[in-house]
Amino acid sequence: MTWVDGFFFPDTVTVRDRTGGGGMGSGYGQPRTLAAETIDVQQIVRDASGQEVVSSSRVTVPLDANVPIGSLVTVWPGKPGAEREAEVLQVGRDENPPPLPSHQILWLK
């Protein structure tokens, strides 16, 4: 991790990617830890079905993390009273020229 990554992604999150979704239903992959920036803020967003829902946190991760909608993200891991797991409602993308990191934005339930 470079100083730039550490500056823009000072936190860590645990992600379990949503998998499948066919006739057998969906499931979740093995947990993986990602560098992130976590901001607890309430915001109205549209979910995958287009419904307006309230997001309780916004998490920014490196672009190559490729976190799909419906995945489960644990924010503030190991912090009593703050750690929680939430579903990804919406995913955005922000591509930047070097040295700024490009990133994926996750809005959590």
C-alpha positions, -999 to +999 in steps of 0.1 A: +000+000+000+014+034-009+010+066+011-017+077-014-037+045-007-033+048+030-045+084+029-076+077+008-084+043+023-076+046+061-101+020+073-107-017+066-139-035+058-148-072+054-167-082+023-186-113+014-195-111-023-230-121-033-228-151-056-252-170-078-288-159-081-301-185-105-327-212-097-308-223-066-308-188-052-279-166-042-253-171-015-221-154-003-185-160-009-157-163+016-149-131+036-121-108+023-106-078+039-103-046+019-087-012+025-116+014+026-129+047+037-161+044+057-185+073+063-216+068+083-242+091+067-279+086+059-287+092+023-316+082+000-304+060-029-321+037-054-316+000-050-312-026-077-350-026-083-352+012-086-369+017-052-358+046-031-342+034+001-321+049+029-284+041+030-268+043+064-231+042+053-210+050+023-178+029+018-151+036-008-128+008-018-102+004-046-117+000-080-103-035-085-123-047-055-153-053-078-179-057-050-213-066-065-247-053-054-262-075-027-229-083-011-225-081+027-200-056+041-188-054+077-178-019+086-158-008+117-146-044+123-135-050+159-149-017+172-174-023+200-207-006+194-198+004+158-192-029+140-221-040+118-228-060+087-249-044+059-260-052+024-247-032-006-277-013-021-259+005-049-225+006-065-208+036-081-174+040-098-150+070-099-120+068-122-092+093-116-058+100-132-027+090-113-016+095-086-052+096-073-067+062-068-098+052-088-124+037-066-157+019-062-184+036-040-207+013-020-239+025-005-249+002+024-283-005+039 
